[in-house]
Amino acid sequence: MAIFISYSQKDSDFVDTLAANLVIAKHHVWMDRWELNVGDSLTQKIEATLTESSAILVILSKNSVESAWCKRELTAGLVRELEEKQTLVLPIVIDDCTIPLFLKDKLYADFRKDPDQAFNLVDRSLARISNPTTSRTETPDWHTDYAVDWKRAKDPKYEETWIVRWTFLDHGNKWPYSIISECKIYVRDGGAAWDRALRSKEPMVFIKQILTALVETIDGKPLRGLVEDNFAKVVVIPFTVTDTEEYAAFYSYRRVGLDNGMDTVVHLDNNLRMALRHLDATVREPSDGDDVGQR
């Protein structure tokens, strides 16, 4: 989900500039003043975003360390860190304040001396969760690394005419092999929406629409494959993204590594849903004036 910023309203000027720069750097930021409408429950919205956010930027200042509201948000973030066993709370110091004891062992971005260097540190730290093109999903026994790339429908540098490609690598310490799979998207009829998405310089918005349509097509129909040997297998899935354009997904998969003498079941639909959850968390939805693929 989005990146949550915990701050005192008295530091709004600094936070507005920080949030704007983060958006320019392609980070998906949640700001109360951007997201809340008249009549919305302030408490419910903030609690929901705190619970689901991918990271929590805590603005430390003389104003915030005395704020009961900020203390509650910080506590909620630290509790999530302990429960989920991953770094979520990223401290940002903007003036000479007393840093809370339970944050002193964390590296913080210090905007007091060199704001540019501090912002670069924040930008780099958020890359692992804000980059929509590559990520990793982990379970105790299994990891899935994946990335997406794209190109024009007709590119002389490529022999194939696919436009979007997801590559997945499933692997784990307890297994003697890995599963490599690729989901390539082809335009069957149309292609104008993809051309507009490329011209908009925000192709990830339309790529998210493509993946959403593909997942909806296979929803309720488990997409499983059986690996019996060293040969790659392929599944073809036709689907539509817009009312006038048709696409097809060519999903290939194979096993590499040691042969343990057993067949392997591959849950291809899980990988697609995993990638879509990551896009939901990292891709900013377009505003009314944005130029995206679908019209």
Backbone as CSV, one residue per row, in Angstrom:
resi,resn,N_x,N_y,N_z,CA_x,CA_y,CA_z,C_x,C_y,C_z
1,MET,0.843,-1.193,0.000,0.000,0.000,0.000,0.877,1.241,0.000
2,ALA,0.242,2.377,0.215,0.953,3.647,0.136,1.905,3.838,1.312
3,ILE,2.738,4.851,1.192,3.662,5.233,2.252,2.962,6.260,3.141
4,PHE,2.882,5.968,4.420,2.187,6.832,5.378,3.189,7.803,5.998
5,ILE,2.794,9.065,6.120,3.647,10.070,6.749,2.995,10.504,8.056
6,SER,3.686,10.280,9.154,3.217,10.693,10.475,3.907,12.000,10.847
7,TYR,3.127,13.037,11.126,3.712,14.353,11.369,2.759,15.225,12.176
8,SER,3.291,16.280,12.721,2.491,17.291,13.392,2.003,18.302,12.358
9,GLN,0.758,18.735,12.491,0.216,19.718,11.557,1.048,21.005,11.545
10,LYS,1.766,21.267,12.610,2.608,22.465,12.666,3.808,22.361,11.724
11,ASP,4.090,21.153,11.252,5.209,20.942,10.318,4.706,20.725,8.889
12,SER,3.523,21.218,8.589,2.890,20.959,7.301,3.713,21.475,6.122
13,ASP,4.354,22.612,6.273,5.122,23.167,5.152,6.236,22.214,4.726
14,PHE,6.980,21.698,5.708,8.046,20.750,5.388,7.467,19.485,4.765
15,VAL,6.395,18.970,5.344,5.821,17.706,4.881,5.248,17.839,3.480
16,ASP,4.635,18.985,3.181,4.100,19.188,1.830,5.213,19.119,0.790
17,THR,6.340,19.745,1.082,7.470,19.722,0.154,8.037,18.312,0.035
18,LEU,8.201,17.624,1.160,8.715,16.254,1.145,7.801,15.343,0.340
19,ALA,6.496,15.414,0.604,5.545,14.537,-0.086,5.547,14.796,-1.587
20,ALA,5.590,16.065,-1.981,5.611,16.405,-3.404,6.859,15.844,-4.075
21,ASN,8.001,15.956,-3.413,9.252,15.421,-3.973,9.225,13.899,-4.050
22,LEU,8.584,13.247,-3.080,8.476,11.788,-3.118,7.595,11.331,-4.275
23,VAL,6.528,12.069,-4.540,5.658,11.727,-5.665,6.417,11.896,-6.981
24,ILE,7.198,12.976,-7.093,8.010,13.185,-8.290,8.985,12.024,-8.477
25,ALA,9.474,11.484,-7.358,10.408,10.344,-7.399,9.694,9.005,-7.566
26,LYS,8.388,9.058,-7.874,7.587,7.870,-8.192,7.232,7.022,-6.980
27,HIS,7.154,7.647,-5.799,6.697,6.920,-4.625,5.204,7.175,-4.416
28,HIS,4.501,6.159,-3.954,3.062,6.247,-3.714,2.835,6.705,-2.269
29,VAL,2.473,7.970,-2.098,2.381,8.579,-0.770,0.928,8.804,-0.388
30,TRP,0.598,8.515,0.868,-0.728,8.822,1.410,-0.601,10.027,2.338
31,MET,-1.353,11.071,2.016,-1.371,12.272,2.855,-2.804,12.545,3.264
32,ASP,-3.023,12.787,4.550,-4.388,12.990,5.022,-5.096,14.109,4.265
33,ARG,-4.406,15.220,4.023,-5.046,16.358,3.356,-5.330,16.067,1.887
34,TRP,-4.638,15.079,1.316,-4.879,14.711,-0.081,-6.030,13.715,-0.213
35,GLU,-6.204,12.890,0.798,-7.105,11.747,0.672,-8.440,11.913,1.375
36,LEU,-8.525,12.768,2.403,-9.733,12.877,3.197,-10.702,13.892,2.606
37,ASN,-11.991,13.545,2.635,-13.046,14.443,2.179,-13.920,14.846,3.356
38,VAL,-14.725,15.868,3.161,-15.638,16.309,4.211,-16.558,15.154,4.598
39,GLY,-16.651,14.889,5.884,-17.502,13.813,6.374,-16.775,12.514,6.631
40,ASP,-15.546,12.371,6.117,-14.779,11.148,6.365,-14.376,11.053,7.832
41,SER,-14.287,9.823,8.310,-13.815,9.598,9.674,-12.299,9.680,9.697
42,LEU,-11.762,10.692,10.353,-10.318,10.879,10.421,-9.648,9.683,11.069
43,THR,-10.197,9.231,12.183,-9.591,8.117,12.921,-9.594,6.835,12.099
44,GLN,-10.738,6.510,11.476,-10.832,5.272,10.701,-9.882,5.263,9.517
45,LYS,-9.830,6.385,8.790,-8.964,6.462,7.609,-7.502,6.296,7.996
46,ILE,-7.080,7.005,9.034,-5.679,6.950,9.437,-5.332,5.565,9.969
47,GLU,-6.199,4.979,10.782,-5.922,3.649,11.320,-5.846,2.613,10.208
48,ALA,-6.741,2.703,9.222,-6.724,1.749,8.110,-5.442,1.881,7.302
49,THR,-5.018,3.130,7.049,-3.806,3.340,6.258,-2.568,2.911,7.037
50,LEU,-2.545,3.186,8.333,-1.424,2.744,9.166,-1.302,1.223,9.143
51,THR,-2.428,0.544,9.156,-2.434,-0.918,9.188,-1.952,-1.514,7.883
52,GLU,-2.255,-0.837,6.760,-1.975,-1.407,5.449,-0.760,-0.811,4.761
53,SER,-0.203,0.278,5.285,0.872,0.990,4.594,2.122,0.124,4.452
54,SER,2.873,0.384,3.381,4.106,-0.347,3.124,5.263,0.188,3.956
55,ALA,5.196,1.458,4.341,6.224,2.076,5.179,5.605,3.266,5.889
56,ILE,6.210,3.650,7.004,5.725,4.780,7.793,6.881,5.743,8.006
57,LEU,6.790,6.905,7.392,7.788,7.945,7.600,7.382,8.757,8.822
58,VAL,8.223,8.762,9.832,7.926,9.481,11.072,8.737,10.767,11.091
59,ILE,8.057,11.903,11.025,8.718,13.202,11.048,8.965,13.582,12.496
60,LEU,10.238,13.630,12.891,10.602,13.947,14.268,10.973,15.421,14.364
61,SER,10.248,16.123,15.202,10.478,17.551,15.414,10.058,17.898,16.833
62,LYS,10.333,19.108,17.240,9.887,19.557,18.564,8.369,19.485,18.667
63,ASN,7.707,19.711,17.551,6.238,19.663,17.548,5.720,18.233,17.660
64,SER,6.305,17.324,16.894,5.746,15.972,16.827,6.041,15.146,18.075
65,VAL,7.222,15.333,18.679,7.551,14.498,19.839,6.666,14.824,21.038
66,GLU,6.010,15.975,21.009,5.090,16.353,22.076,3.640,16.057,21.721
67,SER,3.409,15.591,20.501,2.047,15.365,20.035,1.560,13.978,20.431
68,ALA,0.447,13.915,21.143,-0.124,12.627,21.548,-0.562,11.820,20.328
69,TRP,-1.076,12.508,19.314,-1.521,11.824,18.094,-0.341,11.176,17.384
70,CYS,0.755,11.903,17.267,1.953,11.350,16.601,2.510,10.170,17.379
71,LYS,2.462,10.257,18.709,2.952,9.152,19.532,2.131,7.889,19.288
72,ARG,0.825,8.049,19.115,-0.038,6.898,18.836,0.321,6.270,17.494
73,GLU,0.538,7.109,16.485,0.894,6.596,15.167,2.239,5.886,15.200
74,LEU,3.191,6.449,15.930,4.510,5.830,16.042,4.407,4.479,16.748
75,THR,3.652,4.418,17.811,3.476,3.159,18.542,2.858,2.095,17.648
76,ALA,1.848,2.488,16.875,1.197,1.538,15.974,2.188,1.009,14.937
77,GLY,3.047,1.896,14.428,4.036,1.471,13.450,5.049,0.513,14.036
78,LEU,5.516,0.781,15.243,6.500,-0.090,15.881,5.901,-1.449,16.244
79,VAL,4.634,-1.461,16.636,3.963,-2.735,16.912,3.902,-3.579,15.641
80,ARG,3.594,-2.936,14.512,3.573,-3.667,13.231,4.956,-4.220,12.901
81,GLU,6.007,-3.439,13.165,7.364,-3.928,12.916,7.637,-5.217,13.687
82,LEU,7.265,-5.229,14.948,7.506,-6.405,15.783,6.692,-7.597,15.295
83,GLU,5.434,-7.360,14.917,4.565,-8.451,14.490,4.979,-9.006,13.140
84,GLU,5.346,-8.134,12.217,5.643,-8.562,10.853,7.128,-8.838,10.623
85,LYS,7.951,-8.484,11.611,9.395,-8.744,11.559,10.042,-8.164,10.300
86,GLN,9.721,-6.920,10.013,10.334,-6.203,8.908,10.361,-4.716,9.224
87,THR,11.280,-3.996,8.575,11.426,-2.571,8.832,10.305,-1.807,8.159
88,LEU,9.539,-1.085,8.957,8.450,-0.280,8.437,8.608,1.188,8.792
89,VAL,9.132,1.474,9.997,9.224,2.838,10.507,10.557,3.453,10.091
90,LEU,10.501,4.560,9.347,11.690,5.260,8.878,11.696,6.665,9.476
91,PRO,12.578,6.940,10.441,12.584,8.244,11.106,13.220,9.339,10.241
92,ILE,12.649,10.526,10.311,13.160,11.705,9.612,13.245,12.848,10.625
93,VAL,14.443,13.373,10.841,14.653,14.450,11.816,14.734,15.778,11.079
94,ILE,13.918,16.763,11.516,13.913,18.051,10.814,14.327,19.222,11.700
95,ASP,14.438,19.022,13.011,14.977,20.079,13.874,15.581,19.443,15.130
96,ASP,16.143,20.251,16.000,16.820,19.741,17.202,15.784,19.346,18.243
97,CYS,15.371,18.091,18.188,14.367,17.586,19.102,14.915,16.383,19.859
98,THR,14.182,15.938,20.835,14.554,14.750,21.596,14.052,13.514,20.871
99,ILE,14.966,12.708,20.394,14.578,11.508,19.658,14.095,10.451,20.655
100,PRO,12.905,9.877,20.450,12.397,8.848,21.367,13.400,7.714,21.552
101,LEU,13.475,7.208,22.773,14.466,6.203,23.133,14.415,4.991,22.217
102,PHE,13.215,4.523,21.874,13.097,3.302,21.086,13.359,3.538,19.603
103,LEU,13.741,4.750,19.207,14.138,5.017,17.826,15.626,5.335,17.704
104,LYS,16.321,5.437,18.835,17.715,5.886,18.794,18.649,4.905,18.111
105,ASP,18.271,3.625,18.049,19.143,2.655,17.396,18.859,2.541,15.902
106,LYS,17.928,3.347,15.397,17.613,3.332,13.977,18.388,4.434,13.244
107,LEU,18.842,4.121,12.034,19.420,5.155,11.189,18.303,6.095,10.759
108,TYR,18.517,7.386,10.893,17.479,8.330,10.487,18.015,9.289,9.425
109,ALA,17.081,9.818,8.632,17.423,10.824,7.629,17.425,12.184,8.324
110,ASP,18.561,12.874,8.286,18.727,14.138,8.998,18.646,15.299,8.007
111,PHE,17.528,16.014,8.042,17.316,17.138,7.132,17.849,18.451,7.697
112,ARG,18.510,18.426,8.849,18.966,19.675,9.462,20.204,20.229,8.764
113,LYS,21.076,19.363,8.287,22.346,19.840,7.728,22.370,19.786,6.197
114,ASP,21.985,18.655,5.643,22.062,18.486,4.193,20.755,17.861,3.711
115,PRO,19.740,18.679,3.404,18.433,18.156,2.992,18.503,17.280,1.744
116,ASP,19.373,17.638,0.793,19.468,16.837,-0.435,19.971,15.435,-0.134
117,GLN,21.007,15.351,0.678,21.548,14.039,1.040,20.518,13.241,1.843
118,ALA,19.798,13.919,2.725,18.778,13.249,3.531,17.655,12.715,2.648
119,PHE,17.237,13.518,1.674,16.168,13.057,0.778,16.636,11.856,-0.044
120,ASN,17.866,11.887,-0.508,18.398,10.753,-1.275,18.387,9.481,-0.442
121,LEU,18.655,9.613,0.854,18.627,8.457,1.745,17.205,7.913,1.867
122,VAL,16.234,8.809,2.012,14.837,8.380,2.091,14.412,7.718,0.782
123,ASP,14.773,8.355,-0.318,14.423,7.833,-1.646,14.994,6.428,-1.832
124,ARG,16.255,6.242,-1.475,16.901,4.937,-1.621,16.271,3.896,-0.694
125,SER,15.929,4.308,0.506,15.361,3.379,1.479,13.972,2.904,1.064
126,LEU,13.240,3.759,0.348,11.887,3.405,-0.070,11.862,2.604,-1.370
127,ALA,13.002,2.549,-2.063,13.037,1.894,-3.373,12.587,0.439,-3.298
128,ARG,12.931,-0.245,-2.209,12.618,-1.676,-2.114,11.112,-1.934,-2.061
129,ILE,10.334,-0.930,-1.653,8.887,-1.138,-1.565,8.113,-0.299,-2.563
130,SER,8.750,0.726,-3.137,8.043,1.626,-4.037,8.269,1.326,-5.505
131,ASN,9.239,0.484,-5.827,9.518,0.190,-7.225,8.474,-0.801,-7.743
132,PRO,7.591,-0.371,-8.659,6.543,-1.281,-9.128,7.039,-2.336,-10.098
133,THR,8.272,-2.215,-10.592,8.749,-3.101,-11.652,9.449,-4.351,-11.137
134,THR,9.807,-4.393,-9.876,10.519,-5.564,-9.357,10.277,-5.696,-7.860
135,SER,10.218,-6.936,-7.363,9.980,-7.131,-5.933,10.242,-8.592,-5.562
136,ARG,10.029,-8.893,-4.299,10.159,-10.254,-3.778,9.041,-10.497,-2.768
137,THR,8.491,-11.701,-2.808,7.537,-12.148,-1.798,8.145,-13.340,-1.084
138,GLU,8.087,-13.332,0.245,8.750,-14.371,1.027,7.761,-15.107,1.917
139,THR,7.961,-16.409,2.038,7.302,-17.237,3.052,8.419,-17.967,3.789
140,PRO,8.131,-18.626,4.886,9.200,-19.342,5.597,9.951,-20.356,4.738
141,ASP,9.271,-20.981,3.762,9.905,-22.038,2.970,10.171,-21.653,1.522
142,TRP,9.589,-20.581,1.048,9.602,-20.321,-0.386,9.702,-18.829,-0.658
143,HIS,10.486,-18.450,-1.665,10.605,-17.056,-2.097,10.202,-16.954,-3.557
144,THR,9.587,-15.840,-3.908,9.302,-15.554,-5.304,9.862,-14.175,-5.646
145,ASP,10.824,-14.153,-6.549,11.358,-12.901,-7.089,10.709,-12.654,-8.438
146,TYR,10.372,-11.413,-8.718,9.742,-11.141,-9.996,10.016,-9.718,-10.462
147,ALA,9.884,-9.539,-11.789,10.100,-8.231,-12.408,9.237,-8.152,-13.658
148,VAL,8.946,-6.922,-14.076,8.167,-6.704,-15.290,8.928,-5.744,-16.196
149,ASP,8.895,-6.002,-17.494,9.443,-5.057,-18.464,8.463,-4.954,-19.621
150,TRP,8.709,-4.011,-20.551,7.753,-3.764,-21.625,8.461,-3.133,-22.816
151,LYS,7.744,-3.069,-23.941,8.284,-2.474,-25.160,7.134,-2.123,-26.083
152,ARG,7.460,-1.471,-27.186,6.447,-1.181,-28.188,5.958,-2.473,-28.816
153,ALA,4.742,-2.445,-29.340,4.159,-3.654,-29.935,4.979,-4.130,-31.120
154,LYS,5.505,-3.192,-31.899,6.340,-3.550,-33.042,7.664,-2.823,-32.914
155,ASP,8.654,-3.530,-32.413,9.969,-2.951,-32.178,10.990,-3.731,-33.001
156,PRO,11.684,-3.072,-33.933,12.635,-3.800,-34.792,13.770,-4.470,-34.026
157,LYS,14.001,-4.063,-32.786,15.075,-4.672,-31.995,14.673,-6.044,-31.459
158,TYR,13.377,-6.369,-31.515,12.897,-7.620,-30.948,12.214,-8.451,-32.032
159,GLU,12.431,-9.745,-31.979,11.766,-10.635,-32.923,10.326,-10.893,-32.500
160,GLU,10.087,-10.982,-31.204,8.743,-11.239,-30.713,7.958,-9.936,-30.599
161,THR,6.639,-10.055,-30.620,5.781,-8.877,-30.602,5.030,-8.708,-29.287
162,TRP,5.518,-9.339,-28.225,4.877,-9.108,-26.934,5.094,-7.656,-26.502
163,ILE,4.198,-7.142,-25.623,4.320,-5.757,-25.162,4.705,-5.674,-23.684
164,VAL,4.268,-6.641,-22.876,4.568,-6.646,-21.438,4.977,-8.056,-21.050
165,ARG,5.979,-8.149,-20.163,6.469,-9.473,-19.756,6.770,-9.474,-18.257
166,TRP,6.160,-10.432,-17.547,6.523,-10.679,-16.150,7.411,-11.919,-16.101
167,THR,8.490,-11.842,-15.337,9.379,-12.983,-15.129,9.384,-13.323,-13.640
168,PHE,9.130,-14.583,-13.318,9.069,-15.046,-11.931,10.137,-16.121,-11.693
169,LEU,10.743,-16.075,-10.512,11.665,-17.124,-10.076,11.216,-17.586,-8.691
170,ASP,10.709,-18.815,-8.615,10.284,-19.413,-7.349,11.394,-20.331,-6.854
171,HIS,11.818,-20.113,-5.626,12.927,-20.908,-5.092,12.844,-20.953,-3.568
172,GLY,13.509,-21.934,-2.969,13.525,-22.067,-1.519,14.689,-22.919,-1.062
173,ASN,15.123,-22.707,0.170,16.285,-23.431,0.697,16.035,-24.940,0.831
174,LYS,14.786,-25.316,0.995,14.474,-26.726,1.213,14.240,-27.492,-0.077
175,TRP,14.308,-26.811,-1.226,14.006,-27.462,-2.490,15.250,-27.513,-3.362
176,PRO,15.495,-28.623,-4.057,16.713,-28.746,-4.871,16.577,-28.123,-6.253
177,TYR,15.451,-27.484,-6.517,15.219,-26.909,-7.831,14.523,-25.554,-7.696
178,SER,14.461,-24.828,-8.806,13.715,-23.565,-8.881,12.749,-23.641,-10.054
179,ILE,11.721,-22.790,-10.018,10.765,-22.700,-11.114,10.898,-21.319,-11.757
180,ILE,11.180,-21.305,-13.054,11.234,-20.064,-13.812,9.988,-19.997,-14.692
181,SER,9.285,-18.879,-14.630,8.098,-18.726,-15.468,8.038,-17.317,-16.037
182,GLU,7.429,-17.202,-17.216,7.267,-15.915,-17.886,5.835,-15.774,-18.376
183,CYS,5.268,-14.633,-18.109,3.939,-14.315,-18.619,4.085,-13.155,-19.596
184,LYS,3.938,-13.454,-20.888,4.082,-12.429,-21.925,2.706,-12.030,-22.445
185,ILE,2.496,-10.728,-22.584,1.222,-10.204,-23.051,1.364,-9.766,-24.504
186,TYR,0.447,-10.235,-25.343,0.420,-9.886,-26.764,-0.884,-9.148,-27.071
187,VAL,-0.826,-8.223,-28.013,-2.030,-7.556,-28.510,-2.606,-8.388,-29.643
188,ARG,-3.843,-8.861,-29.482,-4.500,-9.655,-30.526,-5.259,-8.771,-31.501
189,ASP,-5.877,-7.720,-30.971,-6.663,-6.826,-31.823,-6.672,-5.440,-31.190
190,GLY,-6.164,-4.453,-31.889,-6.129,-3.096,-31.361,-4.704,-2.662,-31.081
191,GLY,-4.483,-2.128,-29.911,-3.158,-1.673,-29.528,-3.064,-0.180,-29.317
192,ALA,-4.126,0.566,-29.621,-4.079,2.021,-29.458,-3.933,2.415,-27.999
193,ALA,-4.577,1.662,-27.113,-4.494,1.995,-25.687,-3.065,1.852,-25.179
194,TRP,-2.362,0.822,-25.654,-0.968,0.634,-25.241,-0.087,1.754,-25.793
195,ASP,-0.338,2.172,-27.024,0.421,3.281,-27.603,0.220,4.562,-26.793
196,ARG,-1.021,4.817,-26.373,-1.284,6.007,-25.550,-0.581,5.906,-24.200
197,ALA,-0.556,4.700,-23.638,0.110,4.519,-22.343,1.593,4.805,-22.448
198,LEU,2.226,4.388,-23.545,3.644,4.667,-23.729,3.885,6.158,-23.925
199,ARG,3.013,6.823,-24.652,3.176,8.266,-24.864,2.966,9.049,-23.581
200,SER,2.145,8.518,-22.680,1.876,9.226,-21.420,3.058,9.206,-20.470
201,LYS,4.071,8.379,-20.767,5.245,8.207,-19.920,4.890,7.630,-18.556
202,GLU,3.684,7.056,-18.433,3.262,6.376,-17.204,2.718,4.999,-17.577
203,PRO,3.513,4.152,-18.221,2.986,2.865,-18.689,2.532,1.949,-17.567
204,MET,3.076,2.134,-16.338,2.714,1.225,-15.258,1.236,1.313,-14.912
205,VAL,0.606,2.452,-15.155,-0.827,2.587,-14.882,-1.618,1.630,-15.768
206,PHE,-1.291,1.611,-17.067,-2.004,0.713,-17.975,-1.562,-0.731,-17.787
207,ILE,-0.302,-0.954,-17.430,0.159,-2.315,-17.141,-0.634,-2.894,-15.969
208,LYS,-0.928,-2.070,-14.988,-1.770,-2.518,-13.876,-3.162,-2.882,-14.379
209,GLN,-3.707,-2.101,-15.309,-5.014,-2.423,-15.881,-4.965,-3.750,-16.634
210,ILE,-3.871,-3.981,-17.355,-3.710,-5.244,-18.080,-3.709,-6.422,-17.111
211,LEU,-2.908,-6.311,-16.051,-2.809,-7.420,-15.108,-4.117,-7.616,-14.349
212,THR,-4.806,-6.527,-14.030,-6.108,-6.638,-13.364,-7.089,-7.411,-14.233
213,ALA,-7.122,-7.080,-15.526,-8.028,-7.777,-16.444,-7.665,-9.256,-16.565
214,LEU,-6.371,-9.565,-16.586,-5.938,-10.957,-16.690,-6.326,-11.743,-15.440
215,VAL,-6.097,-11.158,-14.273,-6.455,-11.846,-13.023,-7.962,-12.043,-12.928
216,GLU,-8.736,-11.053,-13.355,-10.195,-11.203,-13.343,-10.636,-12.315,-14.283
217,THR,-9.937,-12.494,-15.395,-10.270,-13.550,-16.351,-10.075,-14.937,-15.750
218,ILE,-9.020,-15.108,-14.969,-8.741,-16.427,-14.385,-9.337,-16.571,-12.991
219,ASP,-10.018,-15.546,-12.496,-10.575,-15.595,-11.142,-11.560,-16.757,-11.022
220,GLY,-11.374,-17.568,-9.994,-12.230,-18.734,-9.794,-11.824,-19.940,-10.618
221,LYS,-10.784,-19.771,-11.457,-10.288,-20.883,-12.270,-8.806,-21.069,-11.966
222,PRO,-8.471,-21.876,-10.995,-7.053,-22.038,-10.618,-6.182,-22.357,-11.823
223,LEU,-5.115,-21.580,-11.979,-4.204,-21.751,-13.110,-2.986,-22.520,-12.618
224,ARG,-3.060,-23.834,-12.734,-1.989,-24.696,-12.233,-1.327,-25.426,-13.392
225,GLY,-0.041,-25.678,-13.234,0.692,-26.433,-14.234,1.456,-27.569,-13.583
226,LEU,1.708,-28.610,-14.349,2.442,-29.770,-13.847,3.756,-29.885,-14.611
227,VAL,4.863,-29.870,-13.876,6.186,-30.015,-14.473,6.642,-31.454,-14.276
228,GLU,6.853,-32.158,-15.393,7.232,-33.564,-15.324,8.646,-33.824,-15.826
229,ASP,9.191,-32.865,-16.616,10.498,-33.082,-17.222,11.189,-31.743,-17.431
230,ASN,12.198,-31.711,-18.308,12.990,-30.505,-18.505,12.415,-29.551,-19.544
231,PHE,11.308,-29.941,-20.186,10.753,-29.118,-21.255,9.808,-28.043,-20.704
232,ALA,9.862,-26.868,-21.321,8.985,-25.770,-20.915,7.552,-26.067,-21.338
233,LYS,6.598,-25.665,-20.506,5.173,-25.792,-20.805,4.598,-24.397,-21.015
234,VAL,3.513,-24.312,-21.786,2.906,-23.016,-22.096,1.395,-23.094,-21.925
235,VAL,0.838,-22.051,-21.300,-0.605,-21.878,-21.190,-0.966,-20.576,-21.897
236,VAL,-2.015,-20.582,-22.724,-2.453,-19.388,-23.447,-3.802,-18.944,-22.897
237,ILE,-3.907,-17.649,-22.552,-5.126,-17.116,-21.946,-5.559,-15.868,-22.716
238,PRO,-6.636,-15.932,-23.513,-7.161,-14.728,-24.155,-7.968,-13.900,-23.149
239,PHE,-7.886,-12.576,-23.257,-8.655,-11.712,-22.359,-8.785,-10.334,-22.999
240,THR,-9.661,-9.500,-22.435,-9.860,-8.146,-22.934,-9.523,-7.146,-21.844
241,VAL,-9.003,-6.002,-22.256,-8.681,-4.921,-21.316,-9.645,-3.761,-21.497
242,THR,-9.869,-3.352,-22.728,-10.853,-2.327,-23.036,-11.969,-2.981,-23.841
243,ASP,-13.017,-2.219,-24.116,-14.159,-2.767,-24.841,-13.806,-3.118,-26.283
244,THR,-12.756,-2.500,-26.814,-12.455,-2.664,-28.239,-11.136,-3.386,-28.502
245,GLU,-10.394,-3.751,-27.466,-9.076,-4.331,-27.680,-8.951,-5.688,-26.994
246,GLU,-8.361,-6.634,-27.721,-8.188,-7.990,-27.216,-6.706,-8.298,-27.042
247,TYR,-6.403,-9.047,-25.982,-5.026,-9.406,-25.655,-4.948,-10.903,-25.384
248,ALA,-3.734,-11.398,-25.294,-3.519,-12.801,-24.944,-2.283,-12.898,-24.061
249,ALA,-2.366,-13.751,-23.048,-1.221,-14.022,-22.179,-0.653,-15.389,-22.532
250,PHE,0.642,-15.422,-22.843,1.359,-16.679,-23.061,2.212,-16.925,-21.816
251,TYR,1.795,-17.896,-21.007,2.449,-18.144,-19.720,3.266,-19.426,-19.839
252,SER,4.593,-19.291,-19.874,5.478,-20.452,-19.970,6.149,-20.697,-18.624
253,TYR,6.482,-21.958,-18.342,7.110,-22.283,-17.064,7.949,-23.545,-17.221
254,ARG,9.019,-23.622,-16.430,9.873,-24.807,-16.454,10.627,-24.917,-15.131
255,ARG,11.128,-26.097,-14.873,11.884,-26.375,-13.649,13.364,-26.462,-13.996
256,VAL,14.212,-25.854,-13.157,15.666,-25.954,-13.327,16.278,-26.379,-11.993
257,GLY,17.398,-27.091,-12.068,18.041,-27.563,-10.845,18.106,-29.075,-10.817
258,LEU,18.107,-29.632,-9.615,18.220,-31.079,-9.460,16.876,-31.758,-9.666
259,ASP,16.906,-32.929,-10.271,15.707,-33.745,-10.456,15.543,-34.630,-9.225
260,ASN,14.459,-34.407,-8.462,14.226,-35.217,-7.266,13.332,-36.416,-7.551
261,GLY,13.063,-36.667,-8.846,12.269,-37.826,-9.220,10.778,-37.650,-9.054
262,MET,10.329,-36.452,-8.736,8.910,-36.208,-8.506,8.415,-35.100,-9.425
263,ASP,7.118,-35.152,-9.778,6.500,-34.082,-10.548,6.296,-32.862,-9.639
264,THR,6.251,-31.699,-10.250,6.091,-30.456,-9.494,4.844,-29.730,-9.964
265,VAL,3.985,-29.362,-9.024,2.797,-28.565,-9.328,3.150,-27.090,-9.184
266,VAL,2.866,-26.303,-10.220,3.172,-24.877,-10.233,1.859,-24.093,-10.179
267,HIS,1.736,-23.201,-9.209,0.531,-22.386,-9.051,0.759,-21.043,-9.746
268,LEU,0.489,-21.008,-11.038,0.768,-19.818,-11.831,-0.110,-18.642,-11.422
269,ASP,-1.364,-18.904,-11.068,-2.269,-17.808,-10.712,-1.794,-17.081,-9.460
270,ASN,-1.136,-17.797,-8.540,-0.631,-17.139,-7.331,0.394,-16.063,-7.685
271,ASN,1.253,-16.346,-8.656,2.260,-15.369,-9.043,1.628,-14.119,-9.638
272,LEU,0.604,-14.288,-10.468,-0.066,-13.141,-11.063,-0.748,-12.291,-10.004
273,ARG,-1.406,-12.927,-9.056,-2.075,-12.173,-7.983,-1.051,-11.469,-7.093
274,MET,0.074,-12.129,-6.866,1.158,-11.535,-6.090,1.663,-10.256,-6.767
275,ALA,1.885,-10.330,-8.075,2.354,-9.166,-8.816,1.314,-8.054,-8.806
276,LEU,0.037,-8.405,-8.895,-1.021,-7.391,-8.881,-1.101,-6.701,-7.529
277,ARG,-0.939,-7.445,-6.445,-0.938,-6.813,-5.114,0.190,-5.800,-5.011
278,HIS,1.339,-6.140,-5.597,2.466,-5.213,-5.555,2.160,-3.954,-6.369
279,LEU,1.528,-4.099,-7.519,1.160,-2.924,-8.311,0.108,-2.086,-7.593
280,ASP,-0.835,-2.741,-6.935,-1.832,-1.997,-6.159,-1.172,-1.139,-5.095
281,ALA,-0.078,-1.651,-4.536,0.602,-0.937,-3.449,1.532,0.159,-3.939
282,THR,1.977,0.089,-5.189,3.042,0.992,-5.619,2.672,1.935,-6.755
283,VAL,1.623,1.635,-7.498,1.274,2.463,-8.652,0.197,3.469,-8.264
284,ARG,0.501,4.733,-8.463,-0.446,5.796,-8.142,-1.543,5.826,-9.190
285,GLU,-2.797,5.865,-8.736,-3.910,5.965,-9.669,-3.913,7.341,-10.320
286,PRO,-4.251,7.426,-11.608,-4.224,8.717,-12.294,-5.327,9.645,-11.814
287,SER,-5.040,10.946,-11.841,-6.071,11.931,-11.557,-6.845,12.211,-12.824
288,ASP,-7.862,13.065,-12.742,-8.739,13.302,-13.887,-7.984,13.839,-15.094
289,GLY,-6.904,14.569,-14.856,-6.195,15.176,-15.974,-5.087,14.330,-16.548
290,ASP,-4.852,13.150,-15.977,-3.747,12.309,-16.449,-4.095,11.631,-17.752
291,ASP,-3.087,11.419,-18.582,-3.257,10.727,-19.862,-2.786,9.290,-19.694
292,VAL,-3.735,8.351,-19.625,-3.392,6.948,-19.460,-3.924,6.165,-20.644
293,GLY,-3.628,4.870,-20.653,-3.979,4.062,-21.811,-5.465,3.955,-22.050
294,GLN,-6.254,3.709,-21.005,-7.667,3.459,-21.215,-8.440,4.762,-21.192
295,ARG,-9.376,4.921,-22.119,-10.212,6.117,-22.214,-11.668,5.746,-21.967
